[in-house]
Amino acid sequence: MRTVIVVGLLVCVGTARAGELDYLSDKIVGCLVIPVSIGDVPFKVTFEVTSGSAGKAKAATVVAYEPHSEAMAKAAPLLAKGVMRCWPPGIKTNPTRFTFSWGE
């Protein structure tokens, strides 16, 4: 699948510390890949990431997404895999819940 590298906005809806959010935002925005099928449409995806004792992501779950469409339903799990791949080590808030917004 063709992909487009994204520059987006991460907005935390959890309780992570401000320094962690800046670090998290920089690392994930610079790494996350957006599927072409949803790249032209504004969207939001809320993730909850659980990390292990070393701070490495163990699981990334899609909590919610907008718009509710077939394309987003297919793209959301791909984005969760990307969050797992891009997750920076050392985030101490566990679990961390954040919303990724694109094109808003």
N, CA, C and O atoms as a GROMACS GRO file, in nm:
protein
  416
    1MET      N    1   0.085  -0.118   0.000
    1MET     CA    2   0.000   0.000   0.000
    1MET      C    3   0.090   0.124   0.000
    1MET      O    4   0.185   0.134   0.077
    2ARG      N    5   0.057   0.216  -0.087
    2ARG     CA    6   0.132   0.342  -0.089
    2ARG      C    7   0.098   0.421   0.036
    2ARG      O    8  -0.014   0.415   0.087
    3THR      N    9   0.192   0.493   0.084
    3THR     CA   10   0.171   0.570   0.206
    3THR      C   11   0.228   0.709   0.192
    3THR      O   12   0.312   0.735   0.106
    4VAL      N   13   0.183   0.795   0.275
    4VAL     CA   14   0.230   0.932   0.279
    4VAL      C   15   0.280   0.959   0.421
    4VAL      O   16   0.210   0.929   0.518
    5ILE      N   17   0.398   1.016   0.433
    5ILE     CA   18   0.446   1.051   0.566
    5ILE      C   19   0.369   1.173   0.612
    5ILE      O   20   0.346   1.265   0.534
    6VAL      N   21   0.331   1.174   0.736
    6VAL     CA   22   0.238   1.274   0.787
    6VAL      C   23   0.306   1.370   0.884
    6VAL      O   24   0.395   1.332   0.959
    7VAL      N   25   0.261   1.491   0.878
    7VAL     CA   26   0.288   1.585   0.986
    7VAL      C   27   0.152   1.618   1.041
    7VAL      O   28   0.069   1.676   0.972
    8GLY      N   29   0.127   1.582   1.162
    8GLY     CA   30  -0.004   1.597   1.221
    8GLY      C   31   0.004   1.659   1.358
    8GLY      O   32   0.106   1.719   1.395
    9LEU      N   33  -0.100   1.646   1.431
    9LEU     CA   34  -0.110   1.705   1.563
    9LEU      C   35  -0.151   1.598   1.661
    9LEU      O   36  -0.250   1.528   1.641
   10LEU      N   37  -0.073   1.586   1.769
   10LEU     CA   38  -0.110   1.495   1.876
   10LEU      C   39  -0.165   1.577   1.991
   10LEU      O   40  -0.103   1.673   2.036
   11VAL      N   41  -0.281   1.539   2.036
   11VAL     CA   42  -0.344   1.606   2.148
   11VAL      C   43  -0.368   1.501   2.254
   11VAL      O   44  -0.438   1.403   2.229
   12CYS      N   45  -0.312   1.520   2.370
   12CYS     CA   46  -0.328   1.420   2.475
   12CYS      C   47  -0.460   1.438   2.546
   12CYS      O   48  -0.500   1.551   2.577
   13VAL      N   49  -0.530   1.329   2.571
   13VAL     CA   50  -0.652   1.333   2.649
   13VAL      C   51  -0.634   1.251   2.776
   13VAL      O   52  -0.732   1.221   2.846
   14GLY      N   53  -0.509   1.217   2.806
   14GLY     CA   54  -0.480   1.140   2.926
   14GLY      C   55  -0.412   1.225   3.030
   14GLY      O   56  -0.438   1.344   3.042
   15THR      N   57  -0.323   1.161   3.106
   15THR     CA   58  -0.260   1.230   3.216
   15THR      C   59  -0.109   1.235   3.204
   15THR      O   60  -0.040   1.252   3.304
   16ALA      N   61  -0.056   1.220   3.086
   16ALA     CA   62   0.089   1.225   3.068
   16ALA      C   63   0.141   1.364   3.102
   16ALA      O   64   0.071   1.464   3.085
   17ARG      N   65   0.264   1.369   3.149
   17ARG     CA   66   0.326   1.496   3.184
   17ARG      C   67   0.359   1.576   3.058
   17ARG      O   68   0.377   1.518   2.951
   18ALA      N   69   0.366   1.709   3.072
   18ALA     CA   70   0.388   1.798   2.958
   18ALA      C   71   0.516   1.763   2.883
   18ALA      O   72   0.516   1.760   2.760
   19GLY      N   73   0.624   1.736   2.952
   19GLY     CA   74   0.750   1.700   2.887
   19GLY      C   75   0.738   1.571   2.808
   19GLY      O   76   0.793   1.560   2.699
   20GLU      N   77   0.665   1.474   2.863
   20GLU     CA   78   0.642   1.349   2.792
   20GLU      C   79   0.562   1.372   2.666
   20GLU      O   80   0.589   1.310   2.563
   21LEU      N   81   0.464   1.462   2.672
   21LEU     CA   82   0.379   1.487   2.555
   21LEU      C   83   0.459   1.550   2.442
   21LEU      O   84   0.441   1.514   2.326
   22ASP      N   85   0.546   1.644   2.475
   22ASP     CA   86   0.630   1.706   2.372
   22ASP      C   87   0.718   1.601   2.306
   22ASP      O   88   0.729   1.596   2.184
   23TYR      N   89   0.780   1.518   2.387
   23TYR     CA   90   0.868   1.413   2.337
   23TYR      C   91   0.788   1.313   2.252
   23TYR      O   92   0.830   1.275   2.143
   24LEU      N   93   0.673   1.271   2.303
   24LEU     CA   94   0.586   1.178   2.232
   24LEU      C   95   0.542   1.235   2.098
   24LEU      O   96   0.548   1.166   1.996
   25SER      N   97   0.498   1.358   2.099
   25SER     CA   98   0.453   1.424   1.977
   25SER      C   99   0.564   1.429   1.872
   25SER      O  100   0.540   1.394   1.757
   26ASP      N  101   0.682   1.470   1.911
   26ASP     CA  102   0.794   1.480   1.818
   26ASP      C  103   0.828   1.345   1.757
   26ASP      O  104   0.849   1.334   1.636
   27LYS      N  105   0.832   1.243   1.839
   27LYS     CA  106   0.872   1.110   1.791
   27LYS      C  107   0.766   1.047   1.699
   27LYS      O  108   0.800   0.992   1.594
   28ILE      N  109   0.640   1.055   1.738
   28ILE     CA  110   0.536   0.988   1.660
   28ILE      C  111   0.504   1.064   1.532
   28ILE      O  112   0.489   1.002   1.426
   29VAL      N  113   0.493   1.195   1.539
   29VAL     CA  114   0.461   1.273   1.419
   29VAL      C  115   0.569   1.257   1.314
   29VAL      O  116   0.539   1.254   1.195
   30GLY      N  117   0.694   1.247   1.355
   30GLY     CA  118   0.803   1.232   1.260
   30GLY      C  119   0.813   1.094   1.199
   30GLY      O  120   0.889   1.074   1.104
   31CYS      N  121   0.739   0.998   1.252
   31CYS     CA  122   0.753   0.858   1.210
   31CYS      C  123   0.625   0.798   1.152
   31CYS      O  124   0.633   0.709   1.066
   32LEU      N  125   0.509   0.844   1.196
   32LEU     CA  126   0.383   0.781   1.158
   32LEU      C  127   0.355   0.795   1.009
   32LEU      O  128   0.379   0.900   0.950
   33VAL      N  129   0.306   0.690   0.951
   33VAL     CA  130   0.275   0.685   0.808
   33VAL      C  131   0.123   0.676   0.793
   33VAL      O  132   0.058   0.593   0.857
   34ILE      N  133   0.067   0.762   0.708
   34ILE     CA  134  -0.078   0.767   0.688
   34ILE      C  135  -0.112   0.694   0.556
   34ILE      O  136  -0.054   0.726   0.453
   35PRO      N  137  -0.205   0.598   0.559
   35PRO     CA  138  -0.248   0.533   0.436
   35PRO      C  139  -0.310   0.635   0.339
   35PRO      O  140  -0.383   0.725   0.380
   36VAL      N  141  -0.280   0.620   0.213
   36VAL     CA  142  -0.330   0.712   0.110
   36VAL      C  143  -0.482   0.716   0.109
   36VAL      O  144  -0.540   0.821   0.078
   37SER      N  145  -0.548   0.606   0.141
   37SER     CA  146  -0.694   0.599   0.135
   37SER      C  147  -0.762   0.699   0.228
   37SER      O  148  -0.879   0.732   0.207
   38ILE      N  149  -0.692   0.747   0.331
   38ILE     CA  150  -0.753   0.844   0.423
   38ILE      C  151  -0.678   0.976   0.428
   38ILE      O  152  -0.719   1.066   0.501
   39GLY      N  153  -0.570   0.990   0.353
   39GLY     CA  154  -0.484   1.108   0.361
   39GLY      C  155  -0.548   1.238   0.318
   39GLY      O  156  -0.502   1.344   0.358
   40ASP      N  157  -0.653   1.233   0.236
   40ASP     CA  158  -0.717   1.355   0.186
   40ASP      C  159  -0.833   1.402   0.274
   40ASP      O  160  -0.890   1.508   0.248
   41VAL      N  161  -0.868   1.326   0.375
   41VAL     CA  162  -0.985   1.356   0.456
   41VAL      C  163  -0.941   1.388   0.599
   41VAL      O  164  -0.860   1.314   0.656
   42PRO      N  165  -0.993   1.496   0.658
   42PRO     CA  166  -0.960   1.522   0.799
   42PRO      C  167  -1.012   1.407   0.887
   42PRO      O  168  -1.123   1.358   0.867
   43PHE      N  169  -0.930   1.366   0.985
   43PHE     CA  170  -0.974   1.259   1.074
   43PHE      C  171  -0.909   1.273   1.210
   43PHE      O  172  -0.812   1.347   1.228
   44LYS      N  173  -0.964   1.201   1.306
   44LYS     CA  174  -0.910   1.191   1.441
   44LYS      C  175  -0.913   1.044   1.481
   44LYS      O  176  -1.009   0.972   1.454
   45VAL      N  177  -0.806   1.001   1.547
   45VAL     CA  178  -0.802   0.866   1.602
   45VAL      C  179  -0.749   0.877   1.744
   45VAL      O  180  -0.645   0.938   1.767
   46THR      N  181  -0.821   0.819   1.838
   46THR     CA  182  -0.776   0.816   1.977
   46THR      C  183  -0.718   0.678   2.006
   46THR      O  184  -0.782   0.576   1.982
   47PHE      N  185  -0.596   0.677   2.058
   47PHE     CA  186  -0.525   0.554   2.090
   47PHE      C  187  -0.504   0.544   2.241
   47PHE      O  188  -0.499   0.645   2.311
   48GLU      N  189  -0.493   0.422   2.289
   48GLU     CA  190  -0.446   0.398   2.424
   48GLU      C  191  -0.330   0.301   2.412
   48GLU      O  192  -0.343   0.190   2.361
   49VAL      N  193  -0.215   0.347   2.461
   49VAL     CA  194  -0.092   0.267   2.450
   49VAL      C  195  -0.052   0.221   2.590
   49VAL      O  196  -0.042   0.300   2.683
   50THR      N  197  -0.029   0.092   2.601
   50THR     CA  198   0.019   0.032   2.726
   50THR      C  199   0.165  -0.003   2.706
   50THR      O  200   0.202  -0.066   2.607
   51SER      N  201   0.247   0.038   2.802
   51SER     CA  202   0.389   0.010   2.789
   51SER      C  203   0.436  -0.080   2.903
   51SER      O  204   0.374  -0.086   3.009
   52GLY      N  205   0.546  -0.148   2.877
   52GLY     CA  206   0.604  -0.238   2.977
   52GLY      C  207   0.692  -0.162   3.074
   52GLY      O  208   0.699  -0.039   3.072
   53SER      N  209   0.759  -0.236   3.159
   53SER     CA  210   0.842  -0.174   3.263
   53SER      C  211   0.959  -0.096   3.204
   53SER      O  212   1.006   0.000   3.266
   54ALA      N  213   1.006  -0.133   3.088
   54ALA     CA  214   1.116  -0.061   3.023
   54ALA      C  215   1.067   0.060   2.944
   54ALA      O  216   1.148   0.133   2.887
   55GLY      N  217   0.936   0.080   2.940
   55GLY     CA  218   0.881   0.194   2.867
   55GLY      C  219   0.853   0.165   2.721
   55GLY      O  220   0.811   0.254   2.647
   56LYS      N  221   0.876   0.041   2.677
   56LYS     CA  222   0.849   0.003   2.538
   56LYS      C  223   0.701  -0.032   2.524
   56LYS      O  224   0.644  -0.097   2.611
   57ALA      N  225   0.639   0.011   2.413
   57ALA     CA  226   0.497  -0.015   2.391
   57ALA      C  227   0.471  -0.165   2.380
   57ALA      O  228   0.539  -0.236   2.306
   58LYS      N  229   0.372  -0.212   2.456
   58LYS     CA  230   0.330  -0.352   2.450
   58LYS      C  231   0.205  -0.366   2.365
   58LYS      O  232   0.187  -0.468   2.298
   59ALA      N  233   0.118  -0.264   2.367
   59ALA     CA  234  -0.008  -0.270   2.292
   59ALA      C  235  -0.055  -0.128   2.261
   59ALA      O  236  -0.040  -0.037   2.343
   60ALA      N  237  -0.110  -0.112   2.143
   60ALA     CA  238  -0.174   0.014   2.103
   60ALA      C  239  -0.314  -0.020   2.056
   60ALA      O  240  -0.332  -0.096   1.961
   61THR      N  241  -0.412   0.036   2.124
   61THR     CA  242  -0.552   0.007   2.095
   61THR      C  243  -0.620   0.132   2.041
   61THR      O  244  -0.599   0.241   2.094
   62VAL      N  245  -0.701   0.117   1.937
   62VAL     CA  246  -0.782   0.227   1.886
   62VAL      C  247  -0.906   0.236   1.974
   62VAL      O  248  -0.985   0.142   1.982
   63VAL      N  249  -0.922   0.350   2.041
   63VAL     CA  250  -1.035   0.371   2.130
   63VAL      C  251  -1.153   0.428   2.053
   63VAL      O  252  -1.268   0.389   2.075
   64ALA      N  253  -1.125   0.522   1.962
   64ALA     CA  254  -1.230   0.586   1.882
   64ALA      C  255  -1.167   0.646   1.757
   64ALA      O  256  -1.047   0.673   1.753
   65TYR      N  257  -1.251   0.665   1.655
   65TYR     CA  258  -1.204   0.734   1.536
   65TYR      C  259  -1.321   0.807   1.470
   65TYR      O  260  -1.436   0.767   1.482
   66GLU      N  261  -1.288   0.914   1.399
   66GLU     CA  262  -1.384   0.994   1.321
   66GLU      C  263  -1.317   1.029   1.190
   66GLU      O  264  -1.197   1.056   1.190
   67PRO      N  265  -1.385   1.031   1.080
   67PRO     CA  266  -1.525   0.997   1.061
   67PRO      C  267  -1.544   0.845   1.064
   67PRO      O  268  -1.450   0.768   1.044
   68HIS      N  269  -1.666   0.805   1.089
   68HIS     CA  270  -1.700   0.663   1.090
   68HIS      C  271  -1.727   0.620   0.947
   68HIS      O  272  -1.838   0.636   0.896
   69SER      N  273  -1.625   0.566   0.885
   69SER     CA  274  -1.637   0.523   0.746
   69SER      C  275  -1.564   0.390   0.730
   69SER      O  276  -1.487   0.348   0.816
   70GLU      N  277  -1.588   0.326   0.618
   70GLU     CA  278  -1.522   0.198   0.590
   70GLU      C  279  -1.371   0.218   0.576
   70GLU      O  280  -1.292   0.135   0.623
   71ALA      N  281  -1.331   0.327   0.511
   71ALA     CA  282  -1.188   0.355   0.492
   71ALA      C  283  -1.118   0.375   0.627
   71ALA      O  284  -1.008   0.325   0.648
   72MET      N  285  -1.182   0.447   0.720
   72MET     CA  286  -1.123   0.469   0.851
   72MET      C  287  -1.121   0.340   0.933
   72MET      O  288  -1.027   0.316   1.008
   73ALA      N  289  -1.224   0.259   0.919
   73ALA     CA  290  -1.228   0.131   0.990
   73ALA      C  291  -1.110   0.043   0.949
   73ALA      O  292  -1.054  -0.029   1.031
   74LYS      N  293  -1.072   0.049   0.822
   74LYS     CA  294  -0.958  -0.028   0.772
   74LYS      C  295  -0.825   0.037   0.809
   74LYS      O  296  -0.727  -0.032   0.835
   75ALA      N  297  -0.822   0.170   0.811
   75ALA     CA  298  -0.697   0.243   0.837
   75ALA      C  299  -0.660   0.248   0.985
   75ALA      O  300  -0.541   0.250   1.018
   76ALA      N  301  -0.758   0.249   1.074
   76ALA     CA  302  -0.730   0.265   1.216
   76ALA      C  303  -0.634   0.158   1.271
   76ALA      O  304  -0.541   0.194   1.344
   77PRO      N  305  -0.653   0.030   1.240
   77PRO     CA  306  -0.556  -0.070   1.290
   77PRO      C  307  -0.416  -0.050   1.231
   77PRO      O  308  -0.316  -0.078   1.298
   78LEU      N  309  -0.408  -0.003   1.108
   78LEU     CA  310  -0.277   0.026   1.047
   78LEU      C  311  -0.208   0.139   1.121
   78LEU      O  312  -0.087   0.136   1.144
   79LEU      N  313  -0.286   0.240   1.159
   79LEU     CA  314  -0.230   0.352   1.235
   79LEU      C  315  -0.184   0.305   1.373
   79LEU      O  316  -0.081   0.351   1.422
   80ALA      N  317  -0.259   0.214   1.435
   80ALA     CA  318  -0.218   0.159   1.565
   80ALA      C  319  -0.085   0.085   1.555
   80ALA      O  320  -0.001   0.097   1.644
   81LYS      N  321  -0.066   0.010   1.448
   81LYS     CA  322   0.062  -0.058   1.426
   81LYS      C  323   0.174   0.044   1.410
   81LYS      O  324   0.286   0.024   1.458
   82GLY      N  325   0.144   0.155   1.341
   82GLY     CA  326   0.242   0.261   1.325
   82GLY      C  327   0.279   0.325   1.458
   82GLY      O  328   0.396   0.356   1.482
   83VAL      N  329   0.180   0.345   1.543
   83VAL     CA  330   0.207   0.401   1.676
   83VAL      C  331   0.298   0.306   1.754
   83VAL      O  332   0.390   0.351   1.821
   84MET      N  333   0.273   0.176   1.746
   84MET     CA  334   0.359   0.077   1.813
   84MET      C  335   0.503   0.088   1.761
   84MET      O  336   0.598   0.088   1.838
   85ARG      N  337   0.516   0.099   1.629
   85ARG     CA  338   0.649   0.107   1.567
   85ARG      C  339   0.721   0.235   1.606
   85ARG      O  340   0.843   0.234   1.626
   86CYS      N  341   0.649   0.343   1.618
   86CYS     CA  342   0.708   0.475   1.642
   86CYS      C  343   0.718   0.511   1.790
   86CYS      O  344   0.776   0.614   1.824
   87TRP      N  345   0.662   0.429   1.878
   87TRP     CA  346   0.656   0.464   2.020
   87TRP      C  347   0.796   0.483   2.079
   87TRP      O  348   0.879   0.392   2.072
   88PRO      N  349   0.822   0.600   2.135
   88PRO     CA  350   0.955   0.623   2.193
   88PRO      C  351   0.967   0.555   2.330
   88PRO      O  352   0.870   0.554   2.406
   89PRO      N  353   1.082   0.500   2.362
   89PRO     CA  354   1.100   0.437   2.492
   89PRO      C  355   1.103   0.544   2.603
   89PRO      O  356   1.137   0.659   2.578
   90GLY      N  357   1.068   0.503   2.721
   90GLY     CA  358   1.082   0.592   2.836
   90GLY      C  359   0.959   0.670   2.876
   90GLY      O  360   0.965   0.747   2.972
   91ILE      N  361   0.845   0.654   2.806
   91ILE     CA  362   0.722   0.721   2.848
   91ILE      C  363   0.674   0.652   2.974
   91ILE      O  364   0.645   0.532   2.973
   92LYS      N  365   0.664   0.725   3.083
   92LYS     CA  366   0.634   0.665   3.212
   92LYS      C  367   0.485   0.656   3.243
   92LYS      O  368   0.444   0.573   3.324
   93THR      N  369   0.403   0.739   3.181
   93THR     CA  370   0.258   0.733   3.205
   93THR      C  371   0.204   0.606   3.140
   93THR      O  372   0.227   0.581   3.022
   94ASN      N  373   0.131   0.527   3.217
   94ASN     CA  374   0.085   0.399   3.166
   94ASN      C  375  -0.055   0.368   3.220
   94ASN      O  376  -0.072   0.362   3.342
   95PRO      N  377  -0.153   0.349   3.136
   95PRO     CA  378  -0.149   0.363   2.991
   95PRO      C  379  -0.153   0.511   2.951
   95PRO      O  380  -0.192   0.597   3.030
   96THR      N  381  -0.111   0.537   2.829
   96THR     CA  382  -0.115   0.672   2.774
   96THR      C  383  -0.224   0.677   2.669
   96THR      O  384  -0.225   0.597   2.576
   97ARG      N  385  -0.315   0.771   2.684
   97ARG     CA  386  -0.423   0.788   2.586
   97ARG      C  387  -0.401   0.922   2.517
   97ARG      O  388  -0.383   1.025   2.583
   98PHE      N  389  -0.404   0.922   2.385
   98PHE     CA  390  -0.387   1.046   2.310
   98PHE      C  391  -0.466   1.040   2.180
   98PHE      O  392  -0.501   0.932   2.132
   99THR      N  393  -0.492   1.156   2.125
   99THR     CA  394  -0.567   1.168   1.999
   99THR      C  395  -0.476   1.224   1.893
   99THR      O  396  -0.409   1.326   1.914
  100PHE      N  397  -0.474   1.157   1.779
  100PHE     CA  398  -0.398   1.204   1.663
  100PHE      C  399  -0.500   1.268   1.568
  100PHE      O  400  -0.598   1.204   1.529
  101SER      N  401  -0.477   1.392   1.532
  101SER     CA  402  -0.566   1.464   1.440
  101SER      C  403  -0.492   1.497   1.313
  101SER      O  404  -0.375   1.536   1.315
  102TRP      N  405  -0.559   1.481   1.201
  102TRP     CA  406  -0.500   1.508   1.070
  102TRP      C  407  -0.591   1.600   0.992
  102TRP      O  408  -0.709   1.569   0.975
  103GLY      N  409  -0.540   1.711   0.944
  103GLY     CA  410  -0.614   1.800   0.854
  103GLY      C  411  -0.724   1.881   0.919
  103GLY      O  412  -0.814   1.927   0.849
  104GLU      N  413  -0.719   1.900   1.048
  104GLU     CA  414  -0.824   1.981   1.114
  104GLU      C  415  -0.772   2.117   1.149
  104GLU      O  416  -0.845   2.199   1.205
   0.00000   0.00000   0.00000
